[in-house]
Amino acid sequence: MGEFTRIERHGRVAIVHFDRGDKLNALSVAAMRELTDVARAFEDDIETSAIVLTGTGKFLSAGADLTDPELANRQSKGLLARRHALKVGPDMCDAWERLEQVTICAVEGFCVGGGSALAASCDIRVAGESAYFRLPEIPLGMNMSWHSNPRLVNLMGPARAKLFIILGEKLFAPEALDWGLVEYVVDDGAALDEARALAQKFADLPPVAVRMSKQSIDMAAKALNPAVTFMDRDQFALAATSKDQQEAVSAFLEKRKPNFTGD
């Protein structure tokens, strides 16, 4: 058990509970590092065939913790240190995507920003009917990073990925099902039970064949993903220097419509 995570095991199924003990379950730097370490710990685990990742039962995550002092501290560092600090989010998502076990994300409530990026890194998503996904990065003057764009294109196709990523609007579970972002929509409060039952189906199958099949499918769908995301943290760092990004944050805090100029 870590500070923010708890692992529950049922035979060849593992359930990872992520809970920061607050009302947002936001992804602080420490939480992201812990979730990365949890994923990496499964790399040498040949006793587990399927992993369920879930939040508190009421929500998955509000995304990156903008109040995290460690995030604020990196802004005062040099370019090399700032660029290195931006690895923590993509490293977390990459660690979950690389796992040979089948990964299933159980989503209740909100799944925002980095929470949606993390969910997209898993193989399958199960959502409660009232759950919603949202990416606020573009309206806030940032780019969508964490190696997420091609993953979302893989799931939703390019047109719907543009609608979801660029507009920053809420995508509720029934529509997310239609768009391909989630695979199952269930009654509110039942996402974890459904995800666990699905995980058990994978766990009941021959583990070597399951792992090889997952890797073959991923390579067919995602072979070019690294080639188109290797610069997304540099794009994020560049976007963070723009006046539009400052204007977006100011307008958000002041509850007014932003005035973007392209500067």
Secondary structure as UniProt FT lines:
FT   STRAND          5..10
FT   TURN            11..12
FT   STRAND          13..18
FT   HELIX           29..41
FT   HELIX           42..44
FT   STRAND          50..54
FT   TURN            66..67
FT   HELIX           69..74
FT   TURN            75..76
FT   HELIX           79..85
FT   TURN            86..87
FT   HELIX           88..98
FT   STRAND          102..107
FT   STRAND          110..112
FT   HELIX           114..121
FT   STRAND          124..128
FT   TURN            129..130
FT   STRAND          132..134
FT   TURN            137..141
FT   TURN            146..147
FT   HELIX           149..156
FT   HELIX           158..167
FT   STRAND          171..172
FT   HELIX           173..179
FT   STRAND          184..186
FT   TURN            188..189
FT   HELIX           191..203
FT   HELIX           207..222
FT   TURN            223..224
FT   HELIX           225..229
FT   TURN            230..231
FT   HELIX           232..239
FT   TURN            240..241
FT   HELIX           243..254
//
